[in-house]
Amino acid sequence: MTDYPFDGATDIDRAIGYLVGLDDTQTNALAVLEIDDAITELQGEYEKCTADVTYRPDDDFIARLSGYLAMADDQGNPKLA
C-alpha cells in the first residue's frame, strides 16, 4: 500500500484534469483507450466520494490515484498543483 494520504474528491478531480489533458495530447489509439478507461474509473469514484464524504476507495484505486497525481506533479503544471 502507498503512503499517499487520500484527500477525497479533490484529489480525484485533480487526477481527472491531468488525464483529460493527457488524453487531449495523445495520438496513440491504444493509449487513448487506456486513458479513457482510467478517466471513467476516476469519475465513478469521484461520484461516490461526493455522494458520501466518508467513502474511501480501496487501496488499489488509491495507489493508482497516487501515481496519476505524481505524474501531474512531475509535469509541473501550476493549474494542476
C-alpha positions in Angstrom: 0.0 0.0 0.0 1.1 3.5 -0.7 1.9 6.1 1.9 -0.2 8.6 0.0 -2.7 10.5 2.2 -6.0 10.3 0.3 -7.7 13.7 0.3 -11.1 12.8 -1.1 -12.9 14.1 -4.2 -10.4 17.0 -4.7 -7.6 14.6 -5.4 -9.7 12.6 -7.8 -10.8 15.7 -9.6 -7.2 16.8 -10.0 -6.2 13.4 -11.4 -9.2 13.6 -13.9 -8.0 17.0 -15.0 -4.5 15.7 -15.6 -5.7 12.7 -17.5 -8.1 14.7 -19.7 -5.2 16.9 -20.6 -3.0 13.9 -21.4 -5.8 12.3 -23.4 -6.2 15.5 -25.5 -2.5 15.4 -26.5 -2.2 11.6 -27.1 -2.1 10.3 -30.6 -1.7 6.6 -29.9 -5.2 5.0 -30.1 -4.4 2.3 -27.5 -3.1 4.9 -25.1 -6.2 7.0 -25.6 -8.4 3.9 -24.8 -6.4 3.2 -21.6 -6.6 6.9 -20.5 -10.3 6.9 -21.2 -10.8 3.8 -19.0 -8.8 5.4 -16.2 -10.9 8.6 -16.5 -14.1 6.5 -16.4 -12.9 4.8 -13.2 -11.9 8.1 -11.6 -15.3 9.6 -12.4 -17.1 6.7 -10.8 -15.0 7.1 -7.6 -15.5 10.8 -7.7 -19.2 10.5 -7.7 -19.1 8.1 -4.8 -16.9 10.5 -2.8 -19.1 13.4 -3.5 -22.2 11.5 -2.5 -20.7 10.2 0.7 -17.8 12.1 2.3 -17.0 9.1 4.5 -16.5 6.9 1.4 -12.9 5.7 1.0 -11.9 3.8 -2.2 -10.0 0.6 -1.9 -6.2 0.6 -1.6 -5.6 -0.5 -5.2 -7.5 2.5 -6.5 -5.7 4.9 -4.1 -2.3 3.5 -5.3 -3.3 4.3 -8.9 -4.6 7.7 -7.9 -1.3 8.4 -6.2 0.5 7.5 -9.4 -1.6 9.9 -11.5 -1.1 12.7 -9.1 2.7 12.1 -9.0 2.7 12.3 -12.8 0.7 15.5 -12.7 3.1 17.0 -10.2 6.1 15.9 -12.4 4.5 17.9 -15.2 4.9 21.0 -13.1 1.6 22.3 -14.4 0.6 25.1 -12.0 -3.1 24.6 -13.0 -2.9 21.0 -11.6 -0.8 21.7 -8.5 
